[in-house]
Amino acid sequence: MDGIREHRRATAWLQHARTAETCGSPPGIARTTSHAVLDALGDADVHDREAPRLYRFVVGVDQQARPLDAHELGALGDPMAAVFFRKDTFPLTLQDLLAGLPEPATKENQSVYLIDEAGQIPPGSAPELPRAMRFAVARAATGRDVDLLVSTGANEDPATTFLQVAAWDPAAKVFNYYMRISPVWVWAGNSWSALAPGSRGHGCFDSHINGSVVMKELKAPWSNWQSQAATIRLAPDDPFRADPLYQQVIGADIGAENLELTVRALISRWTAARLAAVTRGGTVEHPEQLMRHLFTTTTVNLASTATQSSTITPSSGDLALPPGFWLNSDALLSDLELPVTAALPPMAPAAHYVASLATFDFALEEKSSGFSQPGDTFFAFVVPEPACEDNDVVRQMVEQGLITAKFAACAFMVDFINPVFSPVRTQLMTHVPTTPTATTELQDHIAQAILEAATSLPPGSPEGRFADDWALADDAWPKAFAQRIDDYLGHVRQRIRESAGFDDYVRLAESRRRDFKAMRLNEFELTLPTTNIPADALRLRMNDDATVAPTS
């Protein structure tokens, strides 16, 4: 039976493969361009059900899918390869996969999570709205550490919905990324593929841009996830309630708050392995691949207030907007421990927030289904913030002595008031070497290049700002930077109390959301609200005095 060709002719399967392009919210593997893989498999000899095989197709590198040979398969050391593929076992569903693992599932080795961007919209109020629920399963296949992250559709046919796995290989110290294109399993690359020129930004690595696992809504209140902050709503008679995995989600009485800890640990695991590999021998082959985590925004997380938008009234008092909207608080305050004294975040009058919903025509819309609902997302004021992935690389580079805390702080402070999507800070990348550089010389090489450039540039240039800060004494820069942050937050506290100032911050938030929407992480229309701000409005930036202006 010609399995793939028959599936290509099946309307339901084609519809899934063409529309299920990405799924970066559940950790594991981002839904790669399934139709591209499907097309690549179209002419491959995949019909032999008596001798199924694991196929390789790395988007951007491979022109055609092909079976892995015995040597390639033997080199894969993760649980999917060891437990299943090398034994000619190819689980069709998530249930088959979990049942095939050597140890039975327990509360200690397996956790199941649920996400749905429409999950907090009452089913009865929007019957036209499709419920694209997904399971994320964190599993320790052997031992105690999580080594499998599985993502799949929760309320679809288990045999035809997407099934994707990020599996940790303890020998190679990488995540291997797999996807089941029914009935065929495909190896889509590993963590290093995310950094390689051909495959970077392609396939699953358009979301797993740095080779690690992804959880966009990483912090409380974990927007769209079943968690201690919110419950995904189901109709009373929804048959999904009887699903055994859903019962595990509900019965375990844990949610995304636990998954956050798992994802952070896995990000750090890959970062440590990556840094050990790229600095082995005392030389960094591609310094730009490391320094872009400091000077650019390779990816983001999404943060929000902890307050449900529907509960906010003009008399609700003050509202705490996400700290990461104002500055990279995780890096500057938590990791580098700058002695900032100002309270963070500044508190916004709830009345200003409520008024902004009408001023800017906030709404939740899904054009494909015709759904529209006035108002903000379930948790108020969702915005992109610096990613855990970027910050973790910088933190570990400092801990390992590859760069100093002062160097990292000077880079952040060049444009600390714009923690994401900063063209000012990105300009410093022009001074990063792109050829092999000794680890002991990397920081000094970059700093010297910036200082030399600063001599012929205006004082307010990124290079000039870095040079001024780099000249501060080693015992003076932490207090100097903290004072600058304190002054800035003082300006914010004043402007946020004014309706015009708050509206400027809404416009700034929308500008950053538009930058996020240009990323492949933007997968679902209901993740962010719509507004009446034109899509082609000028991009905005924050100034040192907490005013907002067009990006020059």
HELIX and SHEET records of a PDB file:
HELIX    1   1 GLY A    3  ARG A    8  1                                   6    
HELIX    2   2 THR A   11  THR A   19  1                                   9    
HELIX    3   3 SER A   34  LEU A   41  1                                   8    
HELIX    4   4 ALA A   70  ALA A   75  1                                   6    
HELIX    5   5 PRO A   79  PRO A   79  1                                   1    
HELIX    6   6 MET A   80  PHE A   84  3                                   5    
HELIX    7   7 PHE A   85  LYS A   87  5                                   3    
HELIX    8   8 LEU A   94  ALA A   99  1                                   6    
HELIX    9   9 PRO A  123  SER A  125  5                                   3    
HELIX   10  10 SER A  191  ALA A  194  5                                   4    
HELIX   11  11 GLY A  203  ASP A  206  5                                   4    
HELIX   12  12 PRO A  239  ALA A  242  5                                   4    
HELIX   13  13 PRO A  244  ALA A  252  1                                   9    
HELIX   14  14 ALA A  256  VAL A  278  1                                  23    
HELIX   15  15 PRO A  287  PHE A  295  1                                   9    
HELIX   16  16 SER A  309  THR A  311  5                                   3    
HELIX   17  17 PRO A  323  TRP A  326  1                                   4    
HELIX   18  18 SER A  329  SER A  329  1                                   1    
HELIX   19  19 ASP A  330  ASP A  335  3                                   6    
HELIX   20  20 ALA A  350  THR A  359  1                                  10    
HELIX   21  21 CYS A  388  GLU A  399  1                                  12    
HELIX   22  22 ALA A  405  MET A  413  1                                   9    
HELIX   23  23 PRO A  423  THR A  426  1                                   4    
HELIX   24  24 GLN A  427  HIS A  431  5                                   5    
HELIX   25  25 LEU A  442  ALA A  454  1                                  13    
HELIX   26  26 PRO A  462  TRP A  470  1                                   9    
HELIX   27  27 TRP A  477  ARG A  495  1                                  19    
HELIX   28  28 SER A  499  LYS A  517  1                                  19    
HELIX   29  29 GLU A  525  THR A  527  5                                   3    
SHEET    1   A 8 ARG A  66  PRO A  67  0                                        
SHEET    2   A 8 LEU A  54  ARG A  56 -1                                        
SHEET    3   A 8 VAL A 184  ASN A 190  1                                        
SHEET    4   A 8 VAL A 174  ILE A 181 -1                                        
SHEET    5   A 8 LEU A 163  ASP A 169 -1                                        
SHEET    6   A 8 LEU A 148  GLY A 153 -1                                        
SHEET    7   A 8 ARG A 134  ARG A 139 -1                                        
SHEET    8   A 8 GLN A 110  ILE A 115 -1                                        
SHEET    1   B 2 THR A 283  VAL A 284  0                                        
SHEET    2   B 2 THR A 437  ALA A 438 -1                                        
SHEET    1   C 2 VAL A 300  ALA A 303  0                                        
SHEET    2   C 2 VAL A 383  PRO A 386 -1                                        
SHEET    1   D 2 ASP A 318  ALA A 320  0                                        
SHEET    2   D 2 MET A 347  PRO A 349 -1                                        
SHEET    1   E 2 ALA A 363  GLU A 366  0                                        
SHEET    2   E 2 PHE A 371  PRO A 374 -1                                        
SHEET    1   F 2 LEU A 540  MET A 542  0                                        
SHEET    2   F 2 VAL A 548  PRO A 550 -1                                        
END                                                                             
